[in-house]
């Protein structure tokens, strides 16, 4: 007596749409699909995480390089500032044999001179650095004196002594008279 009641009309038509037996959907493909999606997501997260960590290592290296280059740039800027300081420029100019200039003189547009010109102070040879002294004014050091005394002349192939050649005479270009400007 386990007979199903028969349906009529609209209910019968709807009942035909449903399966007649107690069937269950296969669960294996669904479980496999879920496992594959979870595994793929996990692998994707691992790849993304490793790419981000690699990028952070590169960024850290670039920041270290930037810091070292910034430090070097600041050190070079300090050097430039120290070399361009007025006292350093004055010391370097004196080492090169330069002297401070005299009072400045200005030329007005109408040709008159404003101010009194004065010559720059001359530096004595003793005060001049060796780099700008004439060769005969530079004293020989002890090692130079010893080495020059031990040098023996080498025999020459010519029997007559050589004389130094004279410098060519300066060209005798005509000199023009420079007109004197008013106020000089």
PyMOL CGO cylinders between C-alpha atoms (Angstrom):
from pymol import cmd
from pymol.cgo import CYLINDER

trace = [
    CYLINDER, 0.00, 0.00, 0.00, 2.72, 2.26, -0.56, 0.3, 1, 1, 1, 1, 1, 1,
    CYLINDER, 2.72, 2.26, -0.56, 1.24, 3.47, -3.63, 0.3, 1, 1, 1, 1, 1, 1,
    CYLINDER, 1.24, 3.47, -3.63, 1.62, 7.05, -4.64, 0.3, 1, 1, 1, 1, 1, 1,
    CYLINDER, 1.62, 7.05, -4.64, -1.49, 9.02, -5.09, 0.3, 1, 1, 1, 1, 1, 1,
    CYLINDER, -1.49, 9.02, -5.09, -2.15, 10.00, -8.65, 0.3, 1, 1, 1, 1, 1, 1,
    CYLINDER, -2.15, 10.00, -8.65, -2.14, 13.60, -9.47, 0.3, 1, 1, 1, 1, 1, 1,
    CYLINDER, -2.14, 13.60, -9.47, -4.47, 15.30, -11.86, 0.3, 1, 1, 1, 1, 1, 1,
    CYLINDER, -4.47, 15.30, -11.86, -4.38, 18.47, -13.83, 0.3, 1, 1, 1, 1, 1, 1,
    CYLINDER, -4.38, 18.47, -13.83, -1.78, 21.03, -13.16, 0.3, 1, 1, 1, 1, 1, 1,
    CYLINDER, -1.78, 21.03, -13.16, -0.09, 19.03, -10.41, 0.3, 1, 1, 1, 1, 1, 1,
    CYLINDER, -0.09, 19.03, -10.41, 0.38, 16.11, -12.81, 0.3, 1, 1, 1, 1, 1, 1,
    CYLINDER, 0.38, 16.11, -12.81, 2.12, 18.29, -15.35, 0.3, 1, 1, 1, 1, 1, 1,
    CYLINDER, 2.12, 18.29, -15.35, 4.48, 19.69, -12.71, 0.3, 1, 1, 1, 1, 1, 1,
    CYLINDER, 4.48, 19.69, -12.71, 5.22, 16.24, -11.37, 0.3, 1, 1, 1, 1, 1, 1,
    CYLINDER, 5.22, 16.24, -11.37, 6.45, 15.15, -14.79, 0.3, 1, 1, 1, 1, 1, 1,
    CYLINDER, 6.45, 15.15, -14.79, 9.18, 17.79, -14.64, 0.3, 1, 1, 1, 1, 1, 1,
    CYLINDER, 9.18, 17.79, -14.64, 10.77, 16.21, -11.55, 0.3, 1, 1, 1, 1, 1, 1,
    CYLINDER, 10.77, 16.21, -11.55, 12.58, 12.89, -11.78, 0.3, 1, 1, 1, 1, 1, 1,
    CYLINDER, 12.58, 12.89, -11.78, 10.51, 9.93, -10.78, 0.3, 1, 1, 1, 1, 1, 1,
    CYLINDER, 10.51, 9.93, -10.78, 13.12, 8.03, -8.74, 0.3, 1, 1, 1, 1, 1, 1,
    CYLINDER, 13.12, 8.03, -8.74, 15.11, 9.00, -5.69, 0.3, 1, 1, 1, 1, 1, 1,
    CYLINDER, 15.11, 9.00, -5.69, 18.25, 10.05, -7.70, 0.3, 1, 1, 1, 1, 1, 1,
    CYLINDER, 18.25, 10.05, -7.70, 21.13, 12.00, -6.18, 0.3, 1, 1, 1, 1, 1, 1,
    CYLINDER, 21.13, 12.00, -6.18, 23.51, 14.24, -8.11, 0.3, 1, 1, 1, 1, 1, 1,
    CYLINDER, 23.51, 14.24, -8.11, 27.10, 12.98, -8.42, 0.3, 1, 1, 1, 1, 1, 1,
    CYLINDER, 27.10, 12.98, -8.42, 29.21, 14.74, -5.80, 0.3, 1, 1, 1, 1, 1, 1,
    CYLINDER, 29.21, 14.74, -5.80, 32.65, 13.74, -7.06, 0.3, 1, 1, 1, 1, 1, 1,
    CYLINDER, 32.65, 13.74, -7.06, 32.92, 16.31, -9.91, 0.3, 1, 1, 1, 1, 1, 1,
    CYLINDER, 32.92, 16.31, -9.91, 31.70, 19.11, -7.62, 0.3, 1, 1, 1, 1, 1, 1,
    CYLINDER, 31.70, 19.11, -7.62, 34.22, 18.26, -4.89, 0.3, 1, 1, 1, 1, 1, 1,
    CYLINDER, 34.22, 18.26, -4.89, 36.99, 18.00, -7.47, 0.3, 1, 1, 1, 1, 1, 1,
    CYLINDER, 36.99, 18.00, -7.47, 36.06, 21.40, -8.90, 0.3, 1, 1, 1, 1, 1, 1,
    CYLINDER, 36.06, 21.40, -8.90, 36.11, 23.03, -5.45, 0.3, 1, 1, 1, 1, 1, 1,
    CYLINDER, 36.11, 23.03, -5.45, 39.50, 21.46, -4.59, 0.3, 1, 1, 1, 1, 1, 1,
    CYLINDER, 39.50, 21.46, -4.59, 40.99, 22.62, -7.90, 0.3, 1, 1, 1, 1, 1, 1,
    CYLINDER, 40.99, 22.62, -7.90, 39.70, 26.18, -7.39, 0.3, 1, 1, 1, 1, 1, 1,
    CYLINDER, 39.70, 26.18, -7.39, 41.08, 26.33, -3.84, 0.3, 1, 1, 1, 1, 1, 1,
    CYLINDER, 41.08, 26.33, -3.84, 44.45, 24.90, -4.93, 0.3, 1, 1, 1, 1, 1, 1,
    CYLINDER, 44.45, 24.90, -4.93, 44.72, 27.30, -7.85, 0.3, 1, 1, 1, 1, 1, 1,
    CYLINDER, 44.72, 27.30, -7.85, 43.88, 30.24, -5.59, 0.3, 1, 1, 1, 1, 1, 1,
    CYLINDER, 43.88, 30.24, -5.59, 46.51, 29.13, -3.07, 0.3, 1, 1, 1, 1, 1, 1,
    CYLINDER, 46.51, 29.13, -3.07, 49.20, 28.81, -5.76, 0.3, 1, 1, 1, 1, 1, 1,
    CYLINDER, 49.20, 28.81, -5.76, 48.22, 32.22, -7.16, 0.3, 1, 1, 1, 1, 1, 1,
    CYLINDER, 48.22, 32.22, -7.16, 48.58, 33.78, -3.70, 0.3, 1, 1, 1, 1, 1, 1,
    CYLINDER, 48.58, 33.78, -3.70, 52.03, 32.21, -3.26, 0.3, 1, 1, 1, 1, 1, 1,
    CYLINDER, 52.03, 32.21, -3.26, 53.22, 33.56, -6.62, 0.3, 1, 1, 1, 1, 1, 1,
    CYLINDER, 53.22, 33.56, -6.62, 51.83, 37.01, -5.82, 0.3, 1, 1, 1, 1, 1, 1,
    CYLINDER, 51.83, 37.01, -5.82, 53.45, 37.00, -2.38, 0.3, 1, 1, 1, 1, 1, 1,
    CYLINDER, 53.45, 37.00, -2.38, 56.87, 36.02, -3.76, 0.3, 1, 1, 1, 1, 1, 1,
    CYLINDER, 56.87, 36.02, -3.76, 56.65, 38.71, -6.47, 0.3, 1, 1, 1, 1, 1, 1,
    CYLINDER, 56.65, 38.71, -6.47, 55.82, 41.33, -3.85, 0.3, 1, 1, 1, 1, 1, 1,
    CYLINDER, 55.82, 41.33, -3.85, 58.69, 40.27, -1.59, 0.3, 1, 1, 1, 1, 1, 1,
    CYLINDER, 58.69, 40.27, -1.59, 61.11, 40.34, -4.54, 0.3, 1, 1, 1, 1, 1, 1,
    CYLINDER, 61.11, 40.34, -4.54, 59.91, 43.85, -5.36, 0.3, 1, 1, 1, 1, 1, 1,
    CYLINDER, 59.91, 43.85, -5.36, 60.38, 44.94, -1.77, 0.3, 1, 1, 1, 1, 1, 1,
    CYLINDER, 60.38, 44.94, -1.77, 63.98, 43.63, -1.80, 0.3, 1, 1, 1, 1, 1, 1,
    CYLINDER, 63.98, 43.63, -1.80, 64.70, 45.56, -5.01, 0.3, 1, 1, 1, 1, 1, 1,
    CYLINDER, 64.70, 45.56, -5.01, 63.13, 48.67, -3.49, 0.3, 1, 1, 1, 1, 1, 1,
    CYLINDER, 63.13, 48.67, -3.49, 65.28, 48.28, -0.37, 0.3, 1, 1, 1, 1, 1, 1,
    CYLINDER, 65.28, 48.28, -0.37, 68.44, 47.99, -2.51, 0.3, 1, 1, 1, 1, 1, 1,
    CYLINDER, 68.44, 47.99, -2.51, 67.45, 51.06, -4.53, 0.3, 1, 1, 1, 1, 1, 1,
    CYLINDER, 67.45, 51.06, -4.53, 66.79, 53.03, -1.35, 0.3, 1, 1, 1, 1, 1, 1,
    CYLINDER, 66.79, 53.03, -1.35, 70.26, 52.11, -0.06, 0.3, 1, 1, 1, 1, 1, 1,
    CYLINDER, 70.26, 52.11, -0.06, 71.80, 53.19, -3.37, 0.3, 1, 1, 1, 1, 1, 1,
    CYLINDER, 71.80, 53.19, -3.37, 69.84, 56.44, -3.26, 0.3, 1, 1, 1, 1, 1, 1,
    CYLINDER, 69.84, 56.44, -3.26, 71.03, 57.12, 0.29, 0.3, 1, 1, 1, 1, 1, 1,
    CYLINDER, 71.03, 57.12, 0.29, 74.68, 56.48, -0.60, 0.3, 1, 1, 1, 1, 1, 1,
    CYLINDER, 74.68, 56.48, -0.60, 74.45, 58.66, -3.72, 0.3, 1, 1, 1, 1, 1, 1,
    CYLINDER, 74.45, 58.66, -3.72, 72.76, 61.41, -1.73, 0.3, 1, 1, 1, 1, 1, 1,
    CYLINDER, 72.76, 61.41, -1.73, 75.54, 61.25, 0.87, 0.3, 1, 1, 1, 1, 1, 1,
    CYLINDER, 75.54, 61.25, 0.87, 78.16, 61.43, -1.88, 0.3, 1, 1, 1, 1, 1, 1,
    CYLINDER, 78.16, 61.43, -1.88, 76.39, 64.39, -3.50, 0.3, 1, 1, 1, 1, 1, 1,
    CYLINDER, 76.39, 64.39, -3.50, 76.26, 66.23, -0.17, 0.3, 1, 1, 1, 1, 1, 1,
    CYLINDER, 76.26, 66.23, -0.17, 79.97, 65.55, 0.44, 0.3, 1, 1, 1, 1, 1, 1,
    CYLINDER, 79.97, 65.55, 0.44, 80.83, 66.90, -3.02, 0.3, 1, 1, 1, 1, 1, 1,
    CYLINDER, 80.83, 66.90, -3.02, 78.64, 69.95, -2.40, 0.3, 1, 1, 1, 1, 1, 1,
    CYLINDER, 78.64, 69.95, -2.40, 80.50, 70.57, 0.89, 0.3, 1, 1, 1, 1, 1, 1,
    CYLINDER, 80.50, 70.57, 0.89, 83.81, 70.34, -1.00, 0.3, 1, 1, 1, 1, 1, 1,
    CYLINDER, 83.81, 70.34, -1.00, 82.58, 72.83, -3.58, 0.3, 1, 1, 1, 1, 1, 1,
    CYLINDER, 82.58, 72.83, -3.58, 81.40, 75.17, -0.85, 0.3, 1, 1, 1, 1, 1, 1,
    CYLINDER, 81.40, 75.17, -0.85, 84.74, 74.96, 0.97, 0.3, 1, 1, 1, 1, 1, 1,
    CYLINDER, 84.74, 74.96, 0.97, 86.71, 75.59, -2.25, 0.3, 1, 1, 1, 1, 1, 1,
    CYLINDER, 86.71, 75.59, -2.25, 84.53, 78.55, -3.19, 0.3, 1, 1, 1, 1, 1, 1,
    CYLINDER, 84.53, 78.55, -3.19, 84.73, 80.22, 0.23, 0.3, 1, 1, 1, 1, 1, 1,
    CYLINDER, 84.73, 80.22, 0.23, 86.39, 83.66, 0.05, 0.3, 1, 1, 1, 1, 1, 1,
    CYLINDER, 86.39, 83.66, 0.05, 89.31, 82.75, 2.31, 0.3, 1, 1, 1, 1, 1, 1,
    CYLINDER, 89.31, 82.75, 2.31, 90.03, 79.57, 0.33, 0.3, 1, 1, 1, 1, 1, 1,
    CYLINDER, 90.03, 79.57, 0.33, 89.91, 81.50, -2.95, 0.3, 1, 1, 1, 1, 1, 1,
    CYLINDER, 89.91, 81.50, -2.95, 92.27, 84.12, -1.54, 0.3, 1, 1, 1, 1, 1, 1,
    CYLINDER, 92.27, 84.12, -1.54, 94.71, 81.45, -0.28, 0.3, 1, 1, 1, 1, 1, 1,
    CYLINDER, 94.71, 81.45, -0.28, 94.65, 79.64, -3.64, 0.3, 1, 1, 1, 1, 1, 1,
    CYLINDER, 94.65, 79.64, -3.64, 95.16, 82.93, -5.53, 0.3, 1, 1, 1, 1, 1, 1,
    CYLINDER, 95.16, 82.93, -5.53, 98.18, 83.75, -3.37, 0.3, 1, 1, 1, 1, 1, 1,
    CYLINDER, 98.18, 83.75, -3.37, 99.59, 80.26, -4.04, 0.3, 1, 1, 1, 1, 1, 1,
    CYLINDER, 99.59, 80.26, -4.04, 99.31, 81.01, -7.75, 0.3, 1, 1, 1, 1, 1, 1,
    CYLINDER, 99.31, 81.01, -7.75, 101.13, 84.31, -7.31, 0.3, 1, 1, 1, 1, 1, 1,
    CYLINDER, 101.13, 84.31, -7.31, 98.15, 86.64, -7.62, 0.3, 1, 1, 1, 1, 1, 1,
    CYLINDER, 98.15, 86.64, -7.62, 97.96, 89.83, -5.62, 0.3, 1, 1, 1, 1, 1, 1,
    CYLINDER, 97.96, 89.83, -5.62, 94.95, 91.92, -4.60, 0.3, 1, 1, 1, 1, 1, 1,
    CYLINDER, 94.95, 91.92, -4.60, 94.07, 94.62, -7.11, 0.3, 1, 1, 1, 1, 1, 1,
    CYLINDER, 94.07, 94.62, -7.11, 94.25, 98.34, -6.43, 0.3, 1, 1, 1, 1, 1, 1,
    CYLINDER, 94.25, 98.34, -6.43, 91.38, 100.74, -6.18, 0.3, 1, 1, 1, 1, 1, 1,
    CYLINDER, 91.38, 100.74, -6.18, 88.89, 100.36, -9.02, 0.3, 1, 1, 1, 1, 1, 1,
    CYLINDER, 88.89, 100.36, -9.02, 88.41, 103.08, -11.60, 0.3, 1, 1, 1, 1, 1, 1,
    CYLINDER, 88.41, 103.08, -11.60, 85.20, 103.58, -13.56, 0.3, 1, 1, 1, 1, 1, 1,
    CYLINDER, 85.20, 103.58, -13.56, 84.75, 105.02, -17.02, 0.3, 1, 1, 1, 1, 1, 1,
    CYLINDER, 84.75, 105.02, -17.02, 81.67, 107.17, -17.44, 0.3, 1, 1, 1, 1, 1, 1,
    CYLINDER, 81.67, 107.17, -17.44, 79.67, 107.08, -20.71, 0.3, 1, 1, 1, 1, 1, 1,
    CYLINDER, 79.67, 107.08, -20.71, 80.91, 110.57, -21.61, 0.3, 1, 1, 1, 1, 1, 1,
    CYLINDER, 80.91, 110.57, -21.61, 84.53, 109.35, -21.44, 0.3, 1, 1, 1, 1, 1, 1,
    CYLINDER, 84.53, 109.35, -21.44, 85.53, 110.82, -18.09, 0.3, 1, 1, 1, 1, 1, 1,
    CYLINDER, 85.53, 110.82, -18.09, 87.26, 108.66, -15.51, 0.3, 1, 1, 1, 1, 1, 1,
    CYLINDER, 87.26, 108.66, -15.51, 85.81, 108.41, -12.04, 0.3, 1, 1, 1, 1, 1, 1,
    CYLINDER, 85.81, 108.41, -12.04, 88.23, 107.44, -9.28, 0.3, 1, 1, 1, 1, 1, 1,
    CYLINDER, 88.23, 107.44, -9.28, 91.98, 107.42, -8.84, 0.3, 1, 1, 1, 1, 1, 1,
    CYLINDER, 91.98, 107.42, -8.84, 93.77, 104.42, -10.32, 0.3, 1, 1, 1, 1, 1, 1,
    CYLINDER, 93.77, 104.42, -10.32, 96.42, 102.68, -8.26, 0.3, 1, 1, 1, 1, 1, 1,
    CYLINDER, 96.42, 102.68, -8.26, 98.70, 99.81, -9.11, 0.3, 1, 1, 1, 1, 1, 1,
    CYLINDER, 98.70, 99.81, -9.11, 98.40, 96.44, -7.44, 0.3, 1, 1, 1, 1, 1, 1,
    CYLINDER, 98.40, 96.44, -7.44, 101.01, 95.64, -4.81, 0.3, 1, 1, 1, 1, 1, 1,
    CYLINDER, 101.01, 95.64, -4.81, 103.84, 93.57, -6.22, 0.3, 1, 1, 1, 1, 1, 1,
    CYLINDER, 103.84, 93.57, -6.22, 104.86, 90.33, -4.57, 0.3, 1, 1, 1, 1, 1, 1,
    CYLINDER, 104.86, 90.33, -4.57, 108.52, 89.70, -3.88, 0.3, 1, 1, 1, 1, 1, 1,
    CYLINDER, 108.52, 89.70, -3.88, 110.23, 86.62, -5.33, 0.3, 1, 1, 1, 1, 1, 1,
    CYLINDER, 110.23, 86.62, -5.33, 110.69, 85.11, -1.86, 0.3, 1, 1, 1, 1, 1, 1,
    CYLINDER, 110.69, 85.11, -1.86, 106.95, 85.33, -1.22, 0.3, 1, 1, 1, 1, 1, 1,
    CYLINDER, 106.95, 85.33, -1.22, 106.00, 83.90, -4.61, 0.3, 1, 1, 1, 1, 1, 1,
    CYLINDER, 106.00, 83.90, -4.61, 105.32, 80.17, -4.72, 0.3, 1, 1, 1, 1, 1, 1,
    CYLINDER, 105.32, 80.17, -4.72, 107.84, 77.98, -6.54, 0.3, 1, 1, 1, 1, 1, 1,
    CYLINDER, 107.84, 77.98, -6.54, 105.31, 77.20, -9.26, 0.3, 1, 1, 1, 1, 1, 1,
    CYLINDER, 105.31, 77.20, -9.26, 105.36, 80.80, -10.56, 0.3, 1, 1, 1, 1, 1, 1,
    CYLINDER, 105.36, 80.80, -10.56, 109.02, 81.70, -9.91, 0.3, 1, 1, 1, 1, 1, 1,
    CYLINDER, 109.02, 81.70, -9.91, 111.41, 81.80, -12.83, 0.3, 1, 1, 1, 1, 1, 1,
    CYLINDER, 111.41, 81.80, -12.83, 113.64, 78.68, -12.92, 0.3, 1, 1, 1, 1, 1, 1,
    CYLINDER, 113.64, 78.68, -12.92, 116.78, 80.58, -11.94, 0.3, 1, 1, 1, 1, 1, 1,
    CYLINDER, 116.78, 80.58, -11.94, 115.06, 81.92, -8.79, 0.3, 1, 1, 1, 1, 1, 1,
    CYLINDER, 115.06, 81.92, -8.79, 114.09, 78.47, -7.50, 0.3, 1, 1, 1, 1, 1, 1,
    CYLINDER, 114.09, 78.47, -7.50, 116.77, 77.19, -5.11, 0.3, 1, 1, 1, 1, 1, 1,
    CYLINDER, 116.77, 77.19, -5.11, 118.05, 73.69, -5.70, 0.3, 1, 1, 1, 1, 1, 1,
    CYLINDER, 118.05, 73.69, -5.70, 117.21, 71.17, -3.02, 0.3, 1, 1, 1, 1, 1, 1,
    CYLINDER, 117.21, 71.17, -3.02, 119.94, 69.05, -1.45, 0.3, 1, 1, 1, 1, 1, 1,
    CYLINDER, 119.94, 69.05, -1.45, 119.05, 65.99, -3.53, 0.3, 1, 1, 1, 1, 1, 1,
    CYLINDER, 119.05, 65.99, -3.53, 119.17, 68.08, -6.72, 0.3, 1, 1, 1, 1, 1, 1,
    CYLINDER, 119.17, 68.08, -6.72, 122.62, 69.43, -5.77, 0.3, 1, 1, 1, 1, 1, 1,
    CYLINDER, 122.62, 69.43, -5.77, 123.97, 65.95, -5.05, 0.3, 1, 1, 1, 1, 1, 1,
    CYLINDER, 123.97, 65.95, -5.05, 122.58, 64.48, -8.25, 0.3, 1, 1, 1, 1, 1, 1,
    CYLINDER, 122.58, 64.48, -8.25, 123.87, 67.39, -10.36, 0.3, 1, 1, 1, 1, 1, 1,
    CYLINDER, 123.87, 67.39, -10.36, 127.38, 67.03, -8.90, 0.3, 1, 1, 1, 1, 1, 1,
    CYLINDER, 127.38, 67.03, -8.90, 127.58, 63.32, -9.69, 0.3, 1, 1, 1, 1, 1, 1,
    CYLINDER, 127.58, 63.32, -9.69, 126.44, 63.63, -13.29, 0.3, 1, 1, 1, 1, 1, 1,
    CYLINDER, 126.44, 63.63, -13.29, 129.26, 63.05, -15.76, 0.3, 1, 1, 1, 1, 1, 1,
    CYLINDER, 129.26, 63.05, -15.76, 129.01, 64.45, -19.24, 0.3, 1, 1, 1, 1, 1, 1,
    CYLINDER, 129.01, 64.45, -19.24, 128.65, 61.94, -22.01, 0.3, 1, 1, 1, 1, 1, 1,
    CYLINDER, 128.65, 61.94, -22.01, 131.04, 62.17, -24.93, 0.3, 1, 1, 1, 1, 1, 1,
    CYLINDER, 131.04, 62.17, -24.93, 129.62, 63.87, -27.94, 0.3, 1, 1, 1, 1, 1, 1,
    CYLINDER, 129.62, 63.87, -27.94, 130.06, 62.66, -31.49, 0.3, 1, 1, 1, 1, 1, 1,
    CYLINDER, 130.06, 62.66, -31.49, 130.93, 66.17, -32.62, 0.3, 1, 1, 1, 1, 1, 1,
    CYLINDER, 130.93, 66.17, -32.62, 134.29, 67.64, -31.66, 0.3, 1, 1, 1, 1, 1, 1,
    CYLINDER, 134.29, 67.64, -31.66, 133.17, 71.25, -31.43, 0.3, 1, 1, 1, 1, 1, 1,
    CYLINDER, 133.17, 71.25, -31.43, 131.04, 72.47, -28.52, 0.3, 1, 1, 1, 1, 1, 1,
    CYLINDER, 131.04, 72.47, -28.52, 127.51, 73.44, -29.28, 0.3, 1, 1, 1, 1, 1, 1,
    CYLINDER, 127.51, 73.44, -29.28, 126.43, 76.94, -28.53, 0.3, 1, 1, 1, 1, 1, 1,
    CYLINDER, 126.43, 76.94, -28.53, 122.92, 77.82, -27.55, 0.3, 1, 1, 1, 1, 1, 1,
    CYLINDER, 122.92, 77.82, -27.55, 120.89, 79.19, -30.38, 0.3, 1, 1, 1, 1, 1, 1,
    CYLINDER, 120.89, 79.19, -30.38, 119.68, 82.70, -30.10, 0.3, 1, 1, 1, 1, 1, 1,
    CYLINDER, 119.68, 82.70, -30.10, 116.02, 83.45, -29.85, 0.3, 1, 1, 1, 1, 1, 1,
    CYLINDER, 116.02, 83.45, -29.85, 114.54, 84.96, -32.99, 0.3, 1, 1, 1, 1, 1, 1,
    CYLINDER, 114.54, 84.96, -32.99, 114.32, 88.71, -32.93, 0.3, 1, 1, 1, 1, 1, 1,
    CYLINDER, 114.32, 88.71, -32.93, 110.89, 90.13, -32.23, 0.3, 1, 1, 1, 1, 1, 1,
    CYLINDER, 110.89, 90.13, -32.23, 109.05, 91.13, -35.35, 0.3, 1, 1, 1, 1, 1, 1,
    CYLINDER, 109.05, 91.13, -35.35, 109.41, 94.74, -36.21, 0.3, 1, 1, 1, 1, 1, 1,
    CYLINDER, 109.41, 94.74, -36.21, 105.75, 95.44, -36.70, 0.3, 1, 1, 1, 1, 1, 1,
    CYLINDER, 105.75, 95.44, -36.70, 104.89, 99.11, -36.94, 0.3, 1, 1, 1, 1, 1, 1,
    CYLINDER, 104.89, 99.11, -36.94, 103.56, 100.41, -33.68, 0.3, 1, 1, 1, 1, 1, 1,
    CYLINDER, 103.56, 100.41, -33.68, 100.66, 102.76, -33.83, 0.3, 1, 1, 1, 1, 1, 1,
    CYLINDER, 100.66, 102.76, -33.83, 100.32, 105.60, -31.45, 0.3, 1, 1, 1, 1, 1, 1,
    CYLINDER, 100.32, 105.60, -31.45, 97.50, 104.89, -29.05, 0.3, 1, 1, 1, 1, 1, 1,
    CYLINDER, 97.50, 104.89, -29.05, 95.33, 107.96, -28.73, 0.3, 1, 1, 1, 1, 1, 1,
    CYLINDER, 95.33, 107.96, -28.73, 95.01, 109.15, -25.19, 0.3, 1, 1, 1, 1, 1, 1,
    CYLINDER, 95.01, 109.15, -25.19, 91.53, 109.14, -23.76, 0.3, 1, 1, 1, 1, 1, 1,
    CYLINDER, 91.53, 109.14, -23.76, 90.29, 112.22, -21.95, 0.3, 1, 1, 1, 1, 1, 1,
    CYLINDER, 90.29, 112.22, -21.95, 90.85, 112.14, -18.22, 0.3, 1, 1, 1, 1, 1, 1,
    CYLINDER, 90.85, 112.14, -18.22, 94.01, 110.04, -18.24, 0.3, 1, 1, 1, 1, 1, 1,
]
cmd.load_cgo(trace, "trace")
